[in-house]
Amino acid sequence: MGGKAVWHPVEEDVKKTRLYQLMQKAGFSDYDAFHQKSIDQIDWFWDLVVQDMGIKWMKPYERVLNLSRGIQWPSWFEGGQLNVTDYSLEKWRQDPEVSSRHALLWEGEDGEVRTYTYQQLSEEVKRVANGLKKMGIEKGDRITLYMPMLPETVIAMLAIARIGAIFTPAFSGYGADAVAKRIEAAGSKMVITADGFYRRGKVVPMKEEADKALSLTEGVEKMVVVRRTGRDIPWNEKRDVDWTNLVIDGDNAPVEPMKSDDPFMLIYTSGTTGRPKGIIHTHSGFPIKSAFDAGYGMDLRPGEVLFWLTDMGWMMGPFLVFGSLVNGSTMLLYEGSPDYPNPGRLWKLVEDHKITHLGISPTLIRALMKHDERWFQERNLSSLRAIGSTGEPWNPEPWMWLFEKVGGRRIPIFNYSGGTEISGGILGNLLLKPIAPTGFNSPLPGMDADVWDQNGNPVRGEVGELVIKKPWVGMANGFWQEPERYEDTYWSRWPDTWVHGDWVEIDDEGFWYITGRSDDTLNVAGKRLGPAEMESVLVDHPAVVEAATIGVPDELKGEVAVCFVVLKPDVEGDDELTKELMNMVGERLGKALKPKRIHYVDDLPKTRNAKVMRRVIRSAYLGTDPGDLSALENPQTVSKITEMSQGTA
């Protein structure tokens, strides 16, 4: 690891950033000194943040932070009352300068566009809140959102939070089993779904899958259905409700005052055990952290347009919603595939909607860089100020392609890493500091991150565990009805220390690099290796599109690397190519780290947000239980890897 900066901030631009202006208000001009105070005095810092953001309280808080229950269970903004819908939407509706500004832009894959100003979105949320009340939804009730990226998805989220209920978004690509597990775990009283949505020019049905999910669980009283495609769908007159019947005029659903630590959202994440974890997020947590990261980390300003290619079932979906609304900005939702009907679709979205902040994944860029550069060259991308990236580690080649070819070395790439349990990021590329390819230039303000060796000592220049030593606003408020599992997952290795599960290295220049999940890491003959390091070497070969590396048991070395490689079209994976790739790894990483085998595959198992699932590859290859596969976009890839393992593992 290690590299030199390729993007350098201009002093004049630095002074215009919201983060620099916040530092100035606090009496700082040096970021490192400011960051140090933000982690030395976390209550001072988050008090400064909520005041600068203008968070609207229905009842002011009496105390910023109480740690009497331990660092694992911080109580933020004690005594305060607020509601996320109030400070992210109603506040702006009442502001004449903002109320007519676009809050939400939506584009369907078929080209349909719908827009909502803050005023219009507020009115629609209020109507749906009336409908929810009429159907008997009360404060604390849970509602599962099994929805594609539609305006109604955002409207439902805000309406549910407005009346003090709790929404739990499920990935739109889940099958019935996965949806049922999440409905049951949350104890949901209602499900909101759609008849389907468009992806790659075809209808993806959802209502039938939702029906199957409800047949597998109990407790759901009503299912509300948005008619996106207008196709014929099965209908249960006693249970099913058309979305249009939920939209009711009136004043029956005022904004419910909520305690600071009252939950408004549960996000279920897939675990290696197959039992999803319900991350609890509060009214004063997730929205403030995500909006801070967007507004001050990425410098999203009021009126600018944020678009992240994601699904509402993943953390970046709610991040998109609250990161934009709390900042008085505009969110763009897109329904379908980013390269349909051609590889220029993503860049056309940027041009058409004047996107200022674009969020992508490295996998998407690896796919797009195979195509003719005219797809982005013919588009006006001048609105772009920052490109965000999350979900997985980068390889140098696609990062540089995006930076040099698409961004013309002008647009900073904001690498962003954290997670659902964080409500945003731990590490980022702040626009006040130089940026190096594939790396991170700093922990975000308020995040007391470090890298420790196996004995709990800080390390530099070698791979270690990413840890967080102080709590932060947005930290998971436990797992839904599983407090012990939460403590065991993050707090059990070292006292009062959050262990995140990432391998990270800090180089001599101070850049941070994520090399993979710590349970993905290889230990070949005592040499620890992040899988991304080997994958970076492989994708440097002109024949290789993607690669994934796993560690498998070996009698001699303890563990050896096995690689799975996706080749460019019309390239054959023969013995000669295998030898070339083996030698490349040996030359770049050392002969001792050469993989034992290289397998050629058509695709790698991935989630819908393009994260390569190495644990699934490893389990399939070794013939062990792969755990929860419900998040996979392409489950057929697993059986092919299982076939490869016969007699080779």
C-alpha positions as CSV (number, residue, x, y, z in Angstrom):
1,M,0.0,0.0,0.0
2,G,1.0,3.6,-0.2
3,G,0.8,6.2,-2.9
4,K,1.2,9.8,-3.8
5,A,-1.6,12.4,-3.9
6,V,-3.0,13.1,-7.4
7,W,-5.7,15.6,-6.4
8,H,-4.7,18.8,-4.4
9,P,-7.2,21.3,-3.0
10,V,-7.0,24.9,-4.1
11,E,-6.8,27.2,-1.1
12,E,-9.5,29.5,-2.4
13,D,-11.9,26.5,-2.8
14,V,-11.0,25.1,0.6
15,K,-12.2,28.3,2.3
16,K,-15.6,28.0,0.6
17,T,-16.2,24.5,2.0
18,R,-18.8,24.1,4.7
19,L,-16.3,22.1,6.8
20,Y,-13.7,24.9,6.7
21,Q,-16.4,27.4,7.6
22,L,-17.4,25.2,10.5
23,M,-13.8,25.0,11.7
24,Q,-13.5,28.8,11.5
25,K,-16.6,29.3,13.7
26,A,-14.9,27.0,16.2
27,G,-11.6,28.9,16.0
28,F,-9.6,26.5,13.8
29,S,-7.9,26.8,10.5
30,D,-6.0,23.5,10.7
31,Y,-8.0,20.4,10.1
32,D,-5.9,17.9,12.1
33,A,-6.1,20.1,15.2
34,F,-9.9,20.5,14.7
35,H,-10.3,16.7,14.3
36,Q,-8.3,16.1,17.4
37,K,-10.7,18.3,19.4
38,S,-13.7,16.7,17.8
39,I,-12.6,13.3,19.2
40,D,-11.2,14.6,22.5
41,Q,-14.5,16.5,23.3
42,I,-17.2,14.6,21.4
43,D,-20.0,16.3,23.2
44,W,-18.6,19.7,22.3
45,F,-18.2,18.7,18.7
46,W,-21.7,17.2,18.1
47,D,-23.3,20.2,19.9
48,L,-21.4,22.4,17.5
49,V,-22.7,20.3,14.6
50,V,-26.4,20.3,15.4
51,Q,-26.3,24.0,16.0
52,D,-24.5,24.8,12.7
53,M,-26.9,22.5,10.8
54,G,-29.9,24.3,12.3
55,I,-31.5,21.1,13.6
56,K,-35.0,22.0,14.7
57,W,-35.9,20.8,18.2
58,M,-39.4,20.6,19.5
59,K,-38.0,20.6,23.0
60,P,-34.4,21.7,23.5
61,Y,-32.0,19.0,24.9
62,E,-30.6,19.5,28.4
63,R,-27.4,17.4,28.0
64,V,-25.5,16.5,24.9
65,L,-24.1,13.1,26.0
66,N,-24.6,10.7,28.9
67,L,-22.3,7.7,29.1
68,S,-23.7,6.3,32.4
69,R,-24.6,3.0,30.7
70,G,-21.2,2.6,29.2
71,I,-19.6,3.6,25.9
72,Q,-21.6,0.9,24.1
73,W,-24.9,2.6,25.0
74,P,-24.5,6.4,24.7
75,S,-27.5,8.6,25.3
76,W,-27.4,11.6,23.0
77,F,-29.2,14.9,23.4
78,E,-30.9,13.9,26.6
79,G,-34.2,15.6,27.4
80,G,-34.6,16.8,23.8
81,Q,-37.6,16.1,21.6
82,L,-37.6,16.2,17.8
83,N,-38.9,14.4,14.7
84,V,-36.8,13.7,11.6
85,T,-39.6,14.6,9.3
86,D,-39.9,17.9,11.1
87,Y,-36.3,19.0,10.8
88,S,-35.7,17.5,7.3
89,L,-38.9,18.6,5.6
90,E,-41.3,20.7,7.5
91,K,-38.6,23.1,8.5
92,W,-37.9,23.8,4.8
93,R,-41.6,24.0,3.8
94,Q,-41.9,26.9,6.2
95,D,-38.9,28.7,4.6
96,P,-40.0,30.8,1.6
97,E,-36.5,30.6,0.1
98,V,-36.5,26.8,0.1
99,S,-40.2,25.7,-0.1
100,S,-40.3,26.0,-3.9
101,R,-36.9,24.3,-4.4
102,H,-36.8,20.7,-5.7
103,A,-36.6,18.2,-2.8
104,L,-37.0,15.1,-5.0
105,L,-36.3,14.3,-8.6
106,W,-37.1,10.9,-9.9
107,E,-36.4,9.2,-13.2
108,G,-37.7,5.8,-14.3
109,E,-35.8,3.5,-16.5
110,D,-38.4,4.1,-19.2
111,G,-37.5,7.9,-19.1
112,E,-40.5,9.1,-17.1
113,V,-39.6,12.0,-14.8
114,R,-41.4,13.2,-11.7
115,T,-40.4,16.1,-9.5
116,Y,-41.5,17.4,-6.0
117,T,-40.7,20.7,-4.4
118,Y,-40.2,20.8,-0.6
119,Q,-43.8,22.2,-0.4
120,Q,-45.2,19.5,-2.6
121,L,-43.3,16.7,-0.9
122,S,-44.5,18.0,2.5
123,E,-48.1,18.0,1.4
124,E,-47.9,14.5,0.0
125,V,-46.2,13.2,3.2
126,K,-48.9,14.7,5.3
127,R,-51.7,13.1,3.2
128,V,-50.1,9.7,3.5
129,A,-49.6,10.1,7.2
130,N,-53.3,10.8,7.5
131,G,-54.0,7.5,5.6
132,L,-51.6,5.6,7.9
133,K,-53.4,6.9,11.0
134,K,-56.8,6.0,9.5
135,M,-55.6,2.4,9.0
136,G,-54.7,2.2,12.7
137,I,-50.9,2.7,12.5
138,E,-49.7,4.1,15.9
139,K,-46.5,5.4,17.4
140,G,-44.0,2.5,17.7
141,D,-45.6,0.3,15.1
142,R,-43.3,-1.2,12.5
143,I,-43.9,-1.1,8.7
144,T,-41.8,-3.0,6.2
145,L,-41.0,-1.1,2.9
146,Y,-40.5,-3.7,0.2
147,M,-40.2,-1.0,-2.5
148,P,-38.1,-0.1,-5.6
149,M,-36.6,3.4,-5.9
150,L,-39.9,5.4,-6.4
151,P,-41.0,8.8,-5.0
152,E,-43.6,6.9,-3.0
153,T,-40.8,5.1,-1.2
154,V,-39.5,8.3,0.2
155,I,-43.0,9.7,0.9
156,A,-43.8,6.5,2.9
157,M,-40.6,6.8,4.9
158,L,-41.3,10.3,5.9
159,A,-45.0,9.8,6.6
160,I,-44.2,6.8,8.9
161,A,-41.6,8.8,10.8
162,R,-44.0,11.8,11.0
163,I,-46.5,9.8,13.1
164,G,-43.8,8.2,15.3
165,A,-43.9,4.7,13.7
166,I,-40.8,2.9,12.5
167,F,-40.0,1.8,8.9
168,T,-37.8,-1.0,7.9
169,P,-36.6,-1.0,4.3
170,A,-36.0,-4.3,2.5
171,F,-33.9,-4.7,-0.6
172,S,-36.2,-4.6,-3.7
173,G,-34.4,-7.7,-5.1
174,Y,-35.1,-9.9,-2.2
175,G,-37.1,-13.1,-2.6
176,A,-40.0,-14.1,-0.4
177,D,-38.0,-15.9,2.2
178,A,-35.7,-13.0,2.9
179,V,-38.6,-10.5,3.1
180,A,-40.5,-12.8,5.4
181,K,-37.5,-13.1,7.8
182,R,-37.3,-9.3,8.0
183,I,-41.0,-8.8,8.5
184,E,-41.1,-11.4,11.2
185,A,-37.9,-10.1,13.0
186,A,-39.3,-6.5,13.0
187,G,-42.9,-7.6,14.0
188,S,-44.3,-5.5,11.2
189,K,-48.0,-4.6,11.2
190,M,-48.0,-3.4,7.6
191,V,-46.1,-3.9,4.4
192,I,-45.9,-1.3,1.6
193,T,-44.8,-2.7,-1.8
194,A,-45.3,-2.1,-5.5
195,D,-46.7,-4.2,-8.4
196,G,-43.2,-4.1,-9.8
197,F,-40.5,-1.9,-11.4
198,Y,-38.4,-1.7,-14.6
199,R,-34.9,-3.1,-14.9
200,R,-33.0,-3.6,-18.2
201,G,-36.3,-3.0,-20.1
202,K,-38.2,-5.7,-18.3
203,V,-40.7,-5.7,-15.5
204,V,-39.5,-7.1,-12.2
205,P,-42.6,-8.3,-10.3
206,M,-42.8,-7.5,-6.6
207,K,-46.5,-8.0,-5.5
208,E,-46.4,-11.8,-6.1
209,E,-43.2,-12.1,-4.1
210,A,-44.7,-9.9,-1.3
211,D,-47.8,-12.2,-1.3
212,K,-45.5,-15.3,-0.8
213,A,-43.6,-13.5,2.0
214,L,-46.9,-12.8,3.8
215,S,-47.9,-16.5,3.5
216,L,-44.7,-17.3,5.4
217,T,-45.3,-15.0,8.4
218,E,-48.0,-13.7,10.6
219,G,-49.0,-10.4,12.0
220,V,-49.3,-8.2,8.9
221,E,-52.7,-6.6,8.8
222,K,-52.5,-4.6,5.6
223,M,-50.4,-4.5,2.5
224,V,-50.4,-1.2,0.6
225,V,-49.5,-1.5,-3.1
226,V,-48.1,1.2,-5.4
227,R,-49.1,0.6,-9.1
228,R,-45.8,1.5,-10.9
229,T,-46.3,-0.8,-14.0
230,G,-50.1,-1.0,-14.1
231,R,-50.0,-4.7,-14.8
232,D,-52.6,-7.2,-13.5
233,I,-51.7,-8.5,-10.1
234,P,-53.3,-10.8,-7.6
235,W,-55.5,-9.0,-5.0
236,N,-56.7,-9.9,-1.5
237,E,-59.7,-7.6,-0.9
238,K,-59.5,-8.1,2.9
239,R,-55.8,-7.2,3.2
240,D,-54.6,-5.3,0.1
241,V,-54.9,-1.5,-0.2
242,D,-54.2,0.6,-3.2
243,W,-51.7,3.4,-2.5
244,T,-54.1,6.0,-3.8
245,N,-56.5,5.1,-0.9
246,L,-53.7,5.9,1.5
247,V,-53.5,9.5,0.3
248,I,-56.0,11.4,2.3
249,D,-56.5,15.2,2.8
250,G,-56.9,16.6,6.3
251,D,-55.0,17.3,9.5
252,N,-55.3,14.0,11.3
253,A,-51.6,13.3,11.6
254,P,-49.6,16.1,13.2
255,V,-45.9,15.7,13.6
256,E,-45.3,13.5,16.6
257,P,-42.7,14.8,19.1
258,M,-40.2,12.0,19.7
259,K,-37.4,11.6,22.3
260,S,-33.9,11.9,20.9
261,D,-33.2,8.2,21.2
262,D,-36.6,7.0,19.9
263,P,-36.2,4.7,16.9
264,F,-37.5,5.7,13.5
265,M,-35.8,3.1,11.3
266,L,-34.6,-0.5,11.4
267,I,-32.2,-1.7,8.7
268,Y,-31.5,-5.4,8.6
269,T,-28.1,-6.5,7.4
270,S,-27.1,-9.9,6.3
271,G,-24.9,-11.8,8.7
272,T,-22.6,-14.8,8.1
273,T,-25.0,-16.9,10.3
274,G,-27.9,-16.3,8.0
275,R,-29.9,-14.5,10.7
276,P,-30.2,-10.8,9.8
277,K,-29.3,-8.1,12.4
278,G,-31.8,-5.3,12.9
279,I,-29.8,-2.1,13.3
280,I,-31.7,0.4,15.4
281,H,-31.5,4.1,14.2
282,T,-32.9,7.0,16.1
283,H,-34.5,10.4,15.3
284,S,-31.4,12.2,16.5
285,G,-28.9,9.7,15.0
286,F,-28.8,8.4,11.5
287,P,-30.2,11.6,9.8
288,I,-27.8,13.9,11.5
289,K,-24.7,11.8,10.9
290,S,-25.6,11.1,7.2
291,A,-26.4,14.7,6.6
292,F,-23.2,15.8,8.3
293,D,-21.1,13.5,6.1
294,A,-22.9,14.7,3.0
295,G,-22.9,18.4,3.9
296,Y,-19.5,18.8,5.5
297,G,-17.6,15.8,4.3
298,M,-18.7,15.9,0.7
299,D,-19.5,19.6,0.8
300,L,-23.1,19.2,-0.4
301,R,-24.7,22.6,-0.3
302,P,-28.3,23.8,-0.2
303,G,-29.9,23.5,-3.6
304,E,-27.3,21.1,-5.0
305,V,-28.2,17.7,-6.4
306,L,-27.1,14.4,-4.7
307,F,-27.5,11.1,-6.5
308,W,-26.3,7.7,-5.2
309,L,-26.9,4.6,-7.3
310,T,-28.3,2.4,-4.6
311,D,-31.4,0.7,-3.3
312,M,-33.5,1.8,-0.3
313,G,-32.8,-1.6,1.4
314,W,-29.1,-0.6,1.6
315,M,-27.8,2.1,4.0
316,M,-26.9,4.4,1.1
317,G,-30.7,4.7,0.2
318,P,-31.7,6.3,3.5
319,F,-28.4,8.2,3.4
320,L,-29.4,9.7,0.0
321,V,-32.8,10.8,1.5
322,F,-31.6,12.4,4.7
323,G,-28.2,13.5,3.5
324,S,-30.0,15.7,1.0
325,L,-33.2,16.8,2.8
326,V,-31.5,17.8,6.1
327,N,-29.2,20.0,4.1
328,G,-32.0,21.6,2.0
329,S,-30.6,20.0,-1.1
330,T,-32.1,17.9,-3.8
331,M,-32.1,14.1,-4.1
332,L,-32.3,12.2,-7.4
333,L,-33.8,8.7,-7.4
334,Y,-33.3,6.4,-10.4
335,E,-35.3,3.2,-10.8
336,G,-33.3,1.0,-13.2
337,S,-29.9,-0.1,-14.5
338,P,-27.2,2.5,-14.9
339,D,-26.1,1.1,-18.3
340,Y,-29.5,0.7,-20.0
341,P,-30.4,1.1,-22.8
342,N,-26.7,2.0,-23.4
343,P,-23.5,2.5,-21.4
344,G,-24.1,6.3,-21.4
345,R,-27.2,6.3,-19.2
346,L,-25.4,7.3,-16.0
347,W,-23.7,10.2,-17.7
348,K,-26.9,11.3,-19.3
349,L,-28.5,11.4,-15.8
350,V,-25.7,13.7,-14.6
351,E,-26.2,16.0,-17.6
352,D,-30.0,16.0,-17.5
353,H,-30.4,16.6,-13.8
354,K,-27.3,18.7,-13.2
355,I,-26.0,16.3,-10.6
356,T,-23.3,17.9,-8.4
357,H,-22.5,14.9,-6.2
358,L,-22.5,11.4,-7.8
359,G,-22.3,8.2,-5.8
360,I,-21.0,5.0,-7.5
361,S,-19.3,1.7,-6.7
362,P,-15.9,0.5,-8.0
363,T,-17.6,-2.5,-9.7
364,L,-19.8,-0.2,-11.7
365,I,-16.8,1.8,-12.9
366,R,-14.9,-1.4,-13.9
367,A,-17.9,-2.3,-16.0
368,L,-18.3,1.1,-17.6
369,M,-14.6,1.5,-18.5
370,K,-14.8,-1.4,-20.9
371,H,-17.0,0.8,-23.2
372,D,-16.2,3.6,-25.7
373,E,-15.2,6.8,-24.0
374,R,-17.6,8.8,-26.2
375,W,-20.4,7.7,-23.8
376,F,-19.2,10.2,-21.3
377,Q,-17.3,12.5,-23.6
378,E,-20.5,13.5,-25.4
379,R,-22.2,14.5,-22.1
380,N,-21.9,17.8,-20.2
381,L,-20.5,16.8,-16.8
382,S,-19.6,20.3,-15.7
383,S,-22.2,20.3,-12.9
384,L,-20.2,17.6,-11.0
385,R,-18.2,18.8,-8.0
386,A,-17.5,15.4,-6.3
387,I,-17.8,11.7,-7.0
388,G,-18.5,9.5,-4.0
389,S,-17.6,5.8,-3.8
390,T,-18.5,3.2,-1.3
391,G,-19.2,-0.5,-0.9
392,E,-15.8,-2.1,-1.6
393,P,-12.1,-1.3,-1.9
394,W,-10.8,0.1,-5.2
395,N,-8.2,-1.2,-7.6
396,P,-5.9,1.5,-9.0
397,E,-6.7,1.2,-12.7
398,P,-10.5,2.0,-12.5
399,W,-9.9,4.7,-9.9
400,M,-7.5,6.5,-12.2
401,W,-9.7,5.9,-15.2
402,L,-12.6,7.7,-13.3
403,F,-10.3,10.4,-12.0
404,E,-8.4,11.2,-15.3
405,K,-10.8,10.2,-18.1
406,V,-14.2,11.1,-16.7
407,G,-13.2,13.8,-14.2
408,G,-10.4,15.3,-16.1
409,R,-8.3,15.3,-12.9
410,R,-10.7,18.1,-11.8
411,I,-13.3,16.2,-9.7
412,P,-12.2,14.8,-6.4
413,I,-13.2,11.2,-5.6
414,F,-14.6,11.0,-2.2
415,N,-13.9,7.4,-1.0
416,Y,-16.3,6.8,1.8
417,S,-16.3,3.8,4.1
418,G,-18.3,3.0,7.2
419,G,-21.5,1.1,7.3
420,T,-25.1,0.6,8.3
421,E,-24.2,0.5,12.0
422,I,-22.3,3.8,11.6
423,S,-25.1,5.8,9.9
424,G,-22.4,6.9,7.4
425,G,-18.7,7.0,7.2
426,I,-15.7,6.4,9.4
427,L,-13.1,7.3,6.8
428,G,-13.4,9.7,3.8
429,N,-11.6,12.0,1.4
430,L,-12.1,15.4,2.9
431,L,-11.9,18.3,0.3
432,L,-9.4,20.2,2.6
433,K,-6.6,17.7,2.1
434,P,-4.8,16.0,-0.9
435,I,-6.3,12.7,-2.2
436,A,-4.3,9.6,-3.3
437,P,-5.7,6.9,-5.6
438,T,-7.8,4.2,-3.8
439,G,-7.1,5.7,-0.4
440,F,-8.7,7.8,2.3
441,N,-7.1,11.0,3.5
442,S,-8.6,11.1,7.0
443,P,-11.1,9.8,9.5
444,L,-14.3,12.0,9.4
445,P,-14.7,14.6,12.1
446,G,-15.9,13.1,15.3
447,M,-14.7,9.6,14.4
448,D,-11.9,8.4,16.8
449,A,-10.6,5.8,14.5
450,D,-7.3,3.9,14.7
451,V,-5.6,0.7,13.4
452,W,-4.5,-1.9,15.9
453,D,-2.5,-5.1,15.7
454,Q,-3.7,-8.4,17.2
455,N,-2.5,-7.3,20.7
456,G,-4.5,-4.0,20.6
457,N,-1.5,-1.8,19.9
458,P,-1.6,1.0,17.3
459,V,0.3,0.2,14.1
460,R,1.4,2.1,11.0
461,G,2.8,0.8,7.8
462,E,1.2,-2.6,8.2
463,V,-2.3,-4.1,8.1
464,G,-4.4,-4.1,11.3
465,E,-8.0,-4.0,12.6
466,L,-10.0,-0.8,12.2
467,V,-11.3,0.3,15.6
468,I,-13.3,3.2,17.0
469,K,-12.5,4.4,20.5
470,K,-15.3,6.9,21.2
471,P,-19.0,6.9,20.5
472,W,-20.5,9.2,17.8
473,V,-23.9,10.5,16.8
474,G,-25.5,7.9,14.5
475,M,-23.9,4.9,16.2
476,A,-26.3,1.9,16.1
477,N,-28.6,2.0,19.2
478,G,-28.2,-1.8,19.4
479,F,-29.9,-4.6,17.4
480,W,-33.7,-4.9,17.6
481,Q,-34.5,-7.0,20.6
482,E,-30.9,-8.5,20.7
483,P,-28.7,-6.2,22.9
484,E,-26.3,-9.0,23.8
485,R,-25.7,-9.9,20.1
486,Y,-24.9,-6.3,19.4
487,E,-22.4,-6.1,22.2
488,D,-20.8,-9.4,21.2
489,T,-20.6,-8.3,17.5
490,Y,-18.8,-5.0,18.0
491,W,-17.6,-4.7,21.6
492,S,-16.3,-8.1,22.7
493,R,-12.7,-8.2,21.5
494,W,-11.2,-5.3,23.4
495,P,-12.7,-3.3,26.3
496,D,-14.7,-0.2,25.3
497,T,-13.6,-0.5,21.7
498,W,-15.7,-0.8,18.6
499,V,-14.1,-3.4,16.2
500,H,-15.5,-2.7,12.8
501,G,-14.3,-5.8,10.9
502,D,-12.1,-4.1,8.3
503,W,-8.4,-4.6,7.7
504,V,-6.8,-1.2,7.2
505,E,-3.3,0.2,6.7
506,I,-2.0,3.7,7.3
507,D,1.0,4.6,5.1
508,D,3.9,7.0,5.7
509,E,2.1,9.8,4.0
510,G,-0.9,9.4,6.4
511,F,-3.3,7.9,3.8
512,W,-5.6,5.1,5.0
513,Y,-6.2,2.0,2.8
514,I,-8.9,-0.7,3.3
515,T,-7.6,-4.0,2.2
516,G,-10.7,-6.0,2.9
517,R,-12.9,-7.4,5.6
518,S,-10.9,-8.9,8.4
519,D,-12.7,-12.2,8.0
520,D,-11.6,-12.1,4.3
521,T,-8.0,-11.6,5.1
522,L,-5.4,-14.2,3.9
523,N,-2.6,-15.4,6.1
524,V,-0.2,-17.2,3.7
525,A,2.7,-18.8,5.6
526,G,2.4,-16.1,8.3
527,K,2.1,-13.3,5.7
528,R,-1.1,-11.3,6.1
529,L,-2.6,-10.2,2.9
530,G,-5.8,-8.3,2.1
531,P,-7.6,-9.8,-0.8
532,A,-7.9,-6.5,-2.6
533,E,-4.1,-6.3,-2.9
534,M,-4.0,-9.5,-5.0
535,E,-7.1,-8.5,-6.9
536,S,-5.5,-5.2,-7.8
537,V,-2.6,-7.0,-9.4
538,L,-4.9,-9.3,-11.4
539,V,-7.1,-6.6,-12.8
540,D,-4.0,-4.8,-14.0
541,H,-3.7,-7.4,-16.7
542,P,-5.4,-6.2,-19.9
543,A,-7.4,-9.4,-20.2
544,V,-9.0,-9.2,-16.8
545,V,-12.2,-7.3,-15.9
546,E,-12.8,-8.4,-12.3
547,A,-11.2,-10.6,-9.7
548,A,-11.9,-12.0,-6.2
549,T,-9.5,-13.7,-3.9
550,I,-10.2,-16.0,-1.0
551,G,-8.0,-18.0,1.4
552,V,-8.4,-21.8,1.6
553,P,-6.8,-24.2,4.1
554,D,-3.4,-25.7,3.0
555,E,-1.4,-28.4,4.8
556,L,1.9,-26.7,4.0
557,K,1.3,-23.0,4.3
558,G,-1.7,-23.0,6.6
559,E,-3.6,-21.0,4.0
560,V,-3.3,-20.3,0.3
561,A,-4.9,-17.9,-2.1
562,V,-7.4,-19.1,-4.7
563,C,-8.5,-16.5,-7.3
564,F,-11.7,-16.2,-9.4
565,V,-11.3,-14.1,-12.5
566,V,-13.8,-12.5,-15.0
567,L,-12.2,-12.0,-18.4
568,K,-13.0,-9.6,-21.1
569,P,-15.2,-10.8,-23.9
570,D,-13.5,-13.0,-26.5
571,V,-10.6,-13.8,-24.2
572,E,-10.0,-17.4,-23.4
573,G,-8.8,-18.5,-20.0
574,D,-6.1,-21.0,-21.0
575,D,-3.0,-22.3,-19.3
576,E,-0.8,-19.6,-20.8
577,L,-2.9,-16.8,-19.4
578,T,-3.0,-18.5,-16.0
579,K,0.8,-18.7,-16.0
580,E,1.0,-15.0,-16.9
581,L,-1.4,-14.0,-14.0
582,M,0.5,-16.2,-11.5
583,N,3.8,-14.6,-12.5
584,M,2.3,-11.1,-12.2
585,V,1.2,-11.8,-8.7
586,G,4.6,-13.4,-7.8
587,E,6.5,-10.4,-9.2
588,R,4.3,-7.8,-7.5
589,L,3.5,-9.4,-4.2
590,G,6.3,-12.0,-3.8
591,K,6.6,-15.6,-5.0
592,A,5.4,-16.9,-1.6
593,L,2.1,-15.2,-2.2
594,K,1.3,-16.6,-5.6
595,P,-2.2,-18.0,-5.7
596,K,-2.5,-21.8,-5.7
597,R,-5.2,-21.8,-8.3
598,I,-6.9,-19.3,-10.7
599,H,-10.5,-20.1,-11.8
600,Y,-12.2,-18.4,-14.7
601,V,-15.9,-17.4,-14.1
602,D,-18.5,-15.5,-16.0
603,D,-19.4,-13.4,-13.0
604,L,-18.8,-13.0,-9.3
605,P,-21.5,-13.3,-6.6
606,K,-22.5,-9.7,-5.8
607,T,-25.2,-7.8,-3.9
608,R,-27.4,-5.4,-5.8
609,N,-25.2,-2.5,-4.8
610,A,-22.3,-4.4,-6.5
611,K,-20.4,-5.6,-3.5
612,V,-18.5,-8.8,-4.2
613,M,-19.4,-11.4,-1.6
614,R,-16.1,-13.1,-0.8
615,R,-17.5,-15.1,2.1
616,V,-20.0,-16.6,-0.2
617,I,-17.3,-17.5,-2.7
618,R,-15.2,-19.1,0.0
619,S,-18.2,-21.1,1.5
620,A,-19.2,-22.3,-2.0
621,Y,-15.7,-23.4,-2.9
622,L,-15.1,-25.2,0.4
623,G,-18.6,-26.7,0.5
624,T,-19.6,-25.1,3.8
625,D,-22.9,-23.3,4.6
626,P,-22.7,-19.9,2.9
627,G,-25.3,-18.3,5.3
628,D,-27.7,-15.7,4.1
629,L,-27.7,-15.5,0.3
630,S,-30.8,-13.3,0.0
631,A,-28.9,-10.2,-0.8
632,L,-27.3,-11.7,-3.9
633,E,-28.2,-10.3,-7.3
634,N,-26.9,-13.3,-9.2
635,P,-27.3,-16.5,-7.0
636,Q,-26.6,-18.7,-10.0
637,T,-22.9,-17.9,-9.7
638,V,-22.7,-19.8,-6.4
639,S,-23.5,-23.2,-7.9
640,K,-20.8,-22.8,-10.6
641,I,-18.2,-22.0,-7.9
642,T,-19.3,-25.1,-5.9
643,E,-18.8,-27.2,-9.1
644,M,-15.3,-25.9,-9.4
645,S,-14.4,-27.0,-5.9
646,Q,-14.9,-30.7,-6.5
647,G,-11.5,-32.4,-5.9
648,T,-9.6,-29.1,-5.9
649,A,-10.1,-27.6,-2.4
